[in-house]
Amino acid sequence: MLIRQSLPLFIIALVLNLSACNEKVEQAAEKKVLDPSLCVFSRGECIKKVAGIELKFTLSPSHAPSEKPLTLKLLSSSAISDVQIRLEGRDMFMGVIPVNIRELSEKAYEGQMIYGSCSSGYMVWRGFVNFTLNGESKAVTFDFLADNNA
């Protein structure tokens, strides 16, 4: 009698457990599919166009590890000035991370930064770039995945 009463409860628990496992597999599969709008620095420069000029970003180390010093380089096809860059989480607030920029030439800039890790295992950072071109303020953004071993 006890077995008959427990059997439906056991079946319900088994079904719920199996469905939860399927969700985890689907979620993991979704995370492995990268957003095509993301910069993948391990594949090369990230190129953005704004106001008729081309901006090329590179990151070192290219897999963008969390909690490690990173170097961001910016090359412009035209002379720009007053470059400021900051990072913020695209999908989750992780604070504002300043990038300490120094001018190498009027077309080349380099900055250092470090950001924290995210427990979710999938953290997209957005870089906000402000600069002056021919006396006018301009802005562009770029997104990339932290800890990207792709």
Secondary structure, 3 states (H helix, E strand, C coil): CHHHHHHHHHHHHHHHHHHHHHHHHHHHHHHHCCCCCCECHHHCCEEEEECCEEEEEEEECCCCCCCCCEEEEEEECCCCEEEEEEEEECCCCCCEEEEEEEEEECCEEEEEECCCCCCCCCCEEEEEEEEEECCEEEEEEEEEECCCCC
